Amino acid sequence: MLFEDVTLVDEHFKLRRHMYLGVYGACIDYLGDAPPPNAYRYGETYGAGRSLLLTPGFYNAHSHAPMHVLRGYGENLALDDWLQRRIFPFEDRLTADDIFWACKMGIAEMLRFGIVSTTDMYMRGEAMGRAFATSDIKANFSVGTICMADRDFRDLPQYAETLALREQFHNWGDGKLRVEFSLHGEYTSHQRVAATLAEAAAETGSAIHVHVAETAAEVAGCKERHGGLSPVQYLDSLGFFEMPVTAAHCVHIDGADIAILKQKRVSVAHCPKSNLKLASGFCPAARLLAAGVNVALGTDSVASNNNLNMLEELKTFALIHKGISGDATLITPAEALYAATRAGALAQGREDCGLLKEGWRADIAVFDIDRIYMRPAHDLLNNLVYAGCGSDVCLTMVDGGVLYRDGSFPTLDIEELLYHTDETCRRVLDELAAAPQ
């Protein structure tokens, strides 16, 4: 495909107008301010006569895609009550088929909003892997481990399941899918489980996904359980950060924690909307960025967000840190877009992704900017972050393949997904209503 006479965000996160971008195979083959001499090789042209803005596709650094069926189910609750009273009882009744269809629905929503890849943690990994593979989206996914018993992780079913998933899905589709190890969190695991999971990840060369310091209560409990160590210090003491790690949330961290995260090259998945909704607090993103920590953006699940609209996440990210700090210069639109794109790709270990650059993977979000709220265009990047809508995405491309385009999803049957997810909700709610109270 050849994108013709468009505005785009270049590799330096600067706007360039009247550009041409050619995609051949999985990669960006041409980028210039004049038509390519061999334009015919790209086949279809897209953009002529339209006002379009091309950005790198969004990389969702922390999500639970199959939780689509829980949107709106647990509202106005603190995190612990939300989990124990609403989320866990519902999830206990989900089958592998439920998770397959719900995951695909989550994928559809991500593609609709320009997300090309996700770092996902949930359960029934084989169902997740099939959902990601048949949708053709990118994903780093894992089976979350919750175990309070004094056990070696390698004796738990999650270990065997993860190894089987790596055999089946790791590097599937020319690297589109990657299987990681995952610890749900310090407060939902025994120390031996956490330590041996880190060992298992090192033995297999796997990255790790984990929730860290999401609430003040979690941090206080960790310090009480582990001799005054914060969650970051505790995990570091277990050798957890010797492999690439995506640490979700990192809301309640201090200077010592930030120094560890920087030294161990941990990527932080900042989830501003989820943290606001659950009243968890504010990740010190500005301090993390100043220290040189890789800060990416995550939506978390639709149960705690309540959507996968990454542009809303960018806007929230760009605004809240100004407000809580009193410094209006913090988090520029370019920094917000970087966090949602290149930083997320780096968190996933995808070195040739997250930028519009010749030779790099063609992961692209295309915005229709012919909108009244996008005028005047003093600076389209400012307009995109502060005024744009996620529904302005008109095309989402992953490794050169169009997965969403002007209302259609080439790899997904939306009516089929709606039917199955509606049936899941009906059945589970009936089961919950019939359960002893």
Residue, then its C-alpha position, 0 to 999 in steps of 0.5 A: m500500500l502507498f499512503e499518498d500526500v499525507t501528514l505523518v509523525d516522523e522518527h523524531f516525532k516531528l510533523r511532516r506534511h505532503m509525504y508519501l509512505g510505501v509499505y511492501g511486505a511487513c515493512i515500511d519500504y519508502l518514506g519521502d516528500a515525493p512520489p516513489p519512482n516505482a509506485y506501482r510496486y505498492g499496489e493500492t494507494y490510500g489517502a488521495g483527496r483525504s486529510l490524513l495523519l499517520t502515526p506509529g501504531f499504539y503499543n498497549a503495555h498492560s492489558h487483560a483483553p479477555m476481560h471485555v465481558l466484565r466492562g461495567y460490572g464492578e463499579n465504584l469499588a476500591l481495588d481489593d473489593w473490586l477484585q474479591r467481590r466482583i472480578f474473581p467470582f465472575e472470572d472463576r466461571l469463565t471457560a476457555d471458549d469464553i476467554f477465546w471470544a472475549c479476547k477477540m472482542g478486546i482485540a477488535e476494540m484495540l484495532r479500532f483505536g489504532i493499537v497494533s500490539t498488546t502486553d497481555m496477562y490473563m488465564r487459559g493461555e491457549a485460548m488467548g494465543r488462538a485469539f491473537a493468532t487468528s486476529d493477526i495482531k501482535a501480542n506479548f502474552s502470559v498466564g498470570t500466576i497467583c499462588m500463596a502456597d510455599r511452592d516452587f513455580r516449576d511445580l505449578p501448572q502455570y509453569a507447564e502451561t507457559l512452556a507449552l505456550r512457548e512451544q506453540f506460539h512463541n515467535w509465531g507469525d514472524g515474531k508477532l506473538r511472544v510468550e512471557f512468564s507472569l507473576h500477578g503480584e507480590y501480594t498474590s504470591h508466596q516468596r518462593v513462587a516469585a523467586t523460582l518464577a524469576e529463575a524459570a524465566a532466566e532459564t528459558g530466556s523469557a521476559i516477565h510481566v508483573h503488577v507492582a506497587e499499584t496501591a498504598a495498601e499493597v506497599a504497606g503490606c509488602k513492607e510488613r511481610h518482607g522486612g521493610l522492603s517495598p515491592v520494587q526492592y523485594l522483587d529486586s532482592l529475588g533477582f526478578f529484574e535480571m530478565p526484561v520486565t514490564a512492571a505495571h502501574c508503579v504508582h506508589i514508588d520512591g526515589a530508591d525504587i526509581a533508581i532500581l528500575k533505571q539500573k535494571r532497565v525495567s519498563v513501567a506500564h503506566c495506566p493513568k485512567s485505570n489508576l484514577k478510576l480505582a483511586s489508586g493514585f498517580c504514578p510519578a511518571a515525570r520523575l521516572l522519565a527524568a531518571g531515564v526509565n522507559v515509561a510506556l502506556g497501558t489501558d489495563s482492562v475494560a473492567s477498570n478503564n472502561n475502554l481501550n481507547m489509547l488516545e484517551e490514555l495519551k490525553t490523560f497522561a499528558l494532563i494529570h502530571k501537569g495538574i498534580s505537579g503544578d508544572a504545565t511544561l510536563i509531558t509534551p504531546a510528543e512525549a505522550l505519543y512516544a510513550a504510547t508507541r516507541a516506548g511500548a515497542l521497546a517494553q515488548g522487546r520489538e526493536d524495529c517497531g514503534l517508529l515510522k522509519e524506512g526498513w522498520r515494521a509497518d505498524i501504523a495508525v491512520f487518523d482522519i483529521d478532517r474534523i471541526y475539532m481538529r481546526p485550526a491546525h497550528d500544530l497537529l500533534n497538539n490537536l491529536v493529543y488534546a483534541g482528537c478522538g480515538s474514533d478518528v482512526c480510520l485504518t490500523m496496519v500491523d506488519g503491513g497487513v490492514l486489520y481495521r479499515d473504515g469500519s471493517f475488520p478483515t480478520l474478525d467477524i464482529e457479529e459472531l463475537l457479539y453473539h458469543t460474548d453476550e452469551t457468556c455474560r448471560r450464562v455467568l450472571d445466571e450462575l452467579a445469581a444461582a450461587p449460594q450467598 
